């Protein structure tokens, strides 16, 4: 599990096909470890002098923007939150739901309002003051208008993540709030009768 608090901006050293290599400053990575790259949970397959390599599936390429990365591209990196660690952002699984498109950047006093067009299938999960991960960054939905939503990017977010380099037309990975999806699933698939404990367990509570 991740929290959407970016630890470091790494840089792609090699990309192509079903493989991605990224340079970073993490000294404690091991083979088999999970790491979120632009919000996508990947598995470390190789390590070599400050660079890790991960394999990509066809599903990952189809669902995310990782296939557009090239050598030199900056990427947001986050390691999983340890048990007992601080949940600084919100619950982020690293399972990207789809990609959105940056529609506009509106400079504000002390921040930048980024408008992102979201796929129709994800729009119902985006509510004002709700949580969303954009390229792995935990953000709060500032507003919703038509098929787009906005997030306010403060100076720290802009300097500590890759969002500072985004321009209208760029694709971003979106992960909506997992709690919203579970609630929807439970409400739409209500059991016909409440679950009952087996006879042998009744009266043992």
Secondary structure, DSSP 8 states (H G I E B T S, - for coil): -B-S---EEEEEEEEETTEEEEE---S---TT-EEEETTEEEEEEEEETTEEEEE--HHHHHHSSGGG--TT-EEEEEE---TT----S--B-S---EEEEEEEEEEETTEEEEEEE--HHHHTT--TT-EEEETTEEEEEEEEETTEEEEEEEHHHHHHSGGGG--TT-EEEEEE-HHHHHHHHHHHT--SS-----GGGTT--
